[in-house]
Every structure is written in C-alpha cells, then in structure tokens.
Amino acid sequence: MTNSTPNLVAWMAEYQKYLDLVDAGAAEDAAALRLEIEEGLKWVELSWADLEFAVGQKS
C-alpha cells in the first residue's frame, strides 16, 4: 500500500472548490469537477467516500 496522504490533501482542495461551486449554484461546473475528482481518486486508489470522510462532509 502506498502513502496516499499527499494525494488526498490535493484532492481535498479540489473538493472544496467543488463545494464552493455547489454553494454558488453552478451545478454544471460542479458536476464536471466532481467527475474529474472521481477519476483522479481512482488513480490513487481512493473513493469519493474517502474524500468526504477526510473533510467531514456528506454529499
């Protein structure tokens, strides 16, 4: 198992951007960013649930 902490921290920043887009009502942009985040998480063997757990959020 590799250390995924640096990757998780990077994706947490992107997740915050996603939340900001959701809050701003930019659903289309938020959906596109979510797809990008989910694809990136797959590469580092993490999931959307892992990300939500790390930041203490639920979608």
N, CA and C atoms as a LAMMPS dump frame, in Angstrom:
ITEM: TIMESTEP
0
ITEM: NUMBER OF ATOMS
177
ITEM: BOX BOUNDS ff ff ff
-5.0000000000000000e+02 5.0000000000000000e+02
-5.0000000000000000e+02 5.0000000000000000e+02
-5.0000000000000000e+02 5.0000000000000000e+02
ITEM: ATOMS id mol type element x y z
1 1 1 N 0.841 -1.183 0
2 1 2 C 0 0 0
3 1 3 C 0.884 1.244 0
4 2 1 N 0.535 2.199 -0.831
5 2 2 C 1.315 3.427 -0.908
6 2 3 C 0.735 4.477 0.03
7 3 1 N 1.523 5.481 0.334
8 3 2 C 1.068 6.583 1.164
9 3 3 C 0.244 7.522 0.295
10 4 1 N -1.052 7.55 0.507
11 4 2 C -1.932 8.376 -0.312
12 4 3 C -2.204 9.743 0.308
13 5 1 N -1.582 10.059 1.437
14 5 2 C -1.848 11.328 2.118
15 5 3 C -1.599 12.546 1.235
16 6 1 N -0.457 12.663 0.537
17 6 2 C -0.271 13.852 -0.316
18 6 3 C -1.347 13.969 -1.387
19 7 1 N -1.746 12.836 -1.966
20 7 2 C -2.801 12.869 -2.971
21 7 3 C -4.132 13.27 -2.353
22 8 1 N -4.427 12.761 -1.189
23 8 2 C -5.677 13.082 -0.517
24 8 3 C -5.748 14.573 -0.209
25 9 1 N -4.659 15.144 0.237
26 9 2 C -4.637 16.574 0.545
27 9 3 C -4.911 17.388 -0.717
28 10 1 N -4.319 16.999 -1.823
29 10 2 C -4.547 17.703 -3.089
30 10 3 C -6.012 17.599 -3.508
31 11 1 N -6.585 16.408 -3.383
32 11 2 C -7.983 16.241 -3.786
33 11 3 C -8.936 16.906 -2.808
34 12 1 N -8.532 17.07 -1.563
35 12 2 C -9.361 17.804 -0.603
36 12 3 C -9.51 19.255 -1.039
37 13 1 N -8.451 19.837 -1.584
38 13 2 C -8.516 21.214 -2.086
39 13 3 C -9.484 21.292 -3.263
40 14 1 N -9.442 20.314 -4.148
41 14 2 C -10.362 20.281 -5.281
42 14 3 C -11.797 20.068 -4.802
43 15 1 N -11.953 19.255 -3.776
44 15 2 C -13.276 19.014 -3.212
45 15 3 C -13.864 20.308 -2.656
46 16 1 N -13.027 21.124 -2.038
47 16 2 C -13.507 22.413 -1.525
48 16 3 C -13.973 23.295 -2.676
49 17 1 N -13.255 23.275 -3.79
50 17 2 C -13.696 24.018 -4.973
51 17 3 C -15.053 23.501 -5.438
52 18 1 N -15.22 22.182 -5.415
53 18 2 C -16.5 21.57 -5.78
54 18 3 C -17.617 22.094 -4.867
55 19 1 N -17.379 22.09 -3.558
56 19 2 C -18.391 22.57 -2.621
57 19 3 C -18.721 24.037 -2.864
58 20 1 N -17.708 24.832 -3.181
59 20 2 C -17.934 26.247 -3.472
60 20 3 C -18.82 26.421 -4.706
61 21 1 N -18.586 25.593 -5.727
62 21 2 C -19.418 25.646 -6.933
63 21 3 C -20.852 25.236 -6.625
64 22 1 N -21.015 24.206 -5.797
65 22 2 C -22.359 23.773 -5.41
66 22 3 C -23.067 24.898 -4.67
67 23 1 N -22.369 25.522 -3.729
68 23 2 C -22.949 26.619 -2.951
69 23 3 C -23.31 27.809 -3.829
70 24 1 N -22.544 28.018 -4.892
71 24 2 C -22.789 29.139 -5.801
72 24 3 C -23.884 28.824 -6.82
73 25 1 N -24.383 27.589 -6.798
74 25 2 C -25.432 27.216 -7.725
75 25 3 C -24.934 26.873 -9.121
76 26 1 N -23.641 26.633 -9.251
77 26 2 C -23.04 26.3 -10.542
78 26 3 C -23.033 24.778 -10.704
79 27 1 N -24.226 24.215 -10.841
80 27 2 C -24.377 22.759 -10.852
81 27 3 C -23.609 22.095 -11.988
82 28 1 N -23.629 22.683 -13.163
83 28 2 C -22.946 22.074 -14.31
84 28 3 C -21.439 22.035 -14.098
85 29 1 N -20.883 23.139 -13.623
86 29 2 C -19.445 23.177 -13.344
87 29 3 C -19.085 22.239 -12.2
88 30 1 N -19.936 22.177 -11.188
89 30 2 C -19.692 21.294 -10.058
90 30 3 C -19.71 19.835 -10.5
91 31 1 N -20.651 19.487 -11.36
92 31 2 C -20.741 18.113 -11.842
93 31 3 C -19.5 17.731 -12.64
94 32 1 N -19.025 18.654 -13.474
95 32 2 C -17.819 18.386 -14.262
96 32 3 C -16.609 18.209 -13.351
97 33 1 N -16.492 19.055 -12.33
98 33 2 C -15.365 18.943 -11.405
99 33 3 C -15.464 17.65 -10.601
100 34 1 N -16.667 17.261 -10.219
101 34 2 C -16.824 16.008 -9.472
102 34 3 C -16.336 14.822 -10.307
103 35 1 N -16.686 14.794 -11.586
104 35 2 C -16.217 13.713 -12.455
105 35 3 C -14.694 13.686 -12.531
106 36 1 N -14.09 14.868 -12.636
107 36 2 C -12.627 14.965 -12.681
108 36 3 C -12.011 14.456 -11.376
109 37 1 N -12.593 14.864 -10.265
110 37 2 C -12.097 14.425 -8.958
111 37 3 C -12.222 12.907 -8.815
112 38 1 N -13.39 12.374 -9.168
113 38 2 C -13.602 10.928 -9.031
114 38 3 C -12.623 10.141 -9.895
115 39 1 N -12.345 10.628 -11.096
116 39 2 C -11.378 9.956 -11.966
117 39 3 C -9.984 9.993 -11.34
118 40 1 N -9.599 11.136 -10.805
119 40 2 C -8.299 11.262 -10.158
120 40 3 C -8.171 10.387 -8.926
121 41 1 N -9.245 10.288 -8.167
122 41 2 C -9.223 9.456 -6.968
123 41 3 C -8.993 7.993 -7.309
124 42 1 N -9.549 7.552 -8.427
125 42 2 C -9.347 6.16 -8.846
126 42 3 C -7.859 5.864 -9.052
127 43 1 N -7.13 6.818 -9.588
128 43 2 C -5.7 6.625 -9.861
129 43 3 C -4.892 6.44 -8.582
130 44 1 N -5.367 7.014 -7.48
131 44 2 C -4.636 6.896 -6.211
132 44 3 C -5.347 5.959 -5.234
133 45 1 N -6.258 5.154 -5.788
134 45 2 C -6.973 4.137 -5.021
135 45 3 C -7.737 4.709 -3.826
136 46 1 N -8.405 5.83 -4.077
137 46 2 C -9.289 6.441 -3.087
138 46 3 C -10.675 6.562 -3.7
139 47 1 N -11.664 6.838 -2.864
140 47 2 C -13.037 6.982 -3.35
141 47 3 C -13.605 8.324 -2.901
142 48 1 N -14.757 8.651 -3.473
143 48 2 C -15.469 9.869 -3.071
144 48 3 C -15.787 9.802 -1.577
145 49 1 N -16.148 8.625 -1.092
146 49 2 C -16.447 8.442 0.335
147 49 3 C -15.214 8.719 1.189
148 50 1 N -14.046 8.297 0.713
149 50 2 C -12.796 8.585 1.432
150 50 3 C -12.596 10.097 1.547
151 51 1 N -12.854 10.776 0.46
152 51 2 C -12.695 12.23 0.423
153 51 3 C -13.666 12.913 1.366
154 52 1 N -14.926 12.494 1.311
155 52 2 C -15.931 13.075 2.21
156 52 3 C -15.571 12.812 3.683
157 53 1 N -15.107 11.619 3.973
158 53 2 C -14.697 11.284 5.33
159 53 3 C -13.55 12.183 5.783
160 54 1 N -12.596 12.423 4.889
161 54 2 C -11.416 13.222 5.231
162 54 3 C -11.794 14.669 5.559
163 55 1 N -12.803 15.184 4.892
164 55 2 C -13.189 16.574 5.145
165 55 3 C -14.416 16.695 6.054
166 56 1 N -14.964 15.535 6.436
167 56 2 C -16.094 15.544 7.35
168 56 3 C -17.386 16.015 6.718
169 57 1 N -17.596 15.72 5.43
170 57 2 C -18.787 16.141 4.701
171 57 3 C -19.571 14.935 4.218
172 58 1 N -20.825 15.172 3.891
173 58 2 C -21.663 14.186 3.2
174 58 3 C -22.318 14.891 2.033
175 59 1 N -22.382 14.201 0.899
176 59 2 C -23 14.842 -0.275
177 59 3 C -24.486 14.645 -0.302
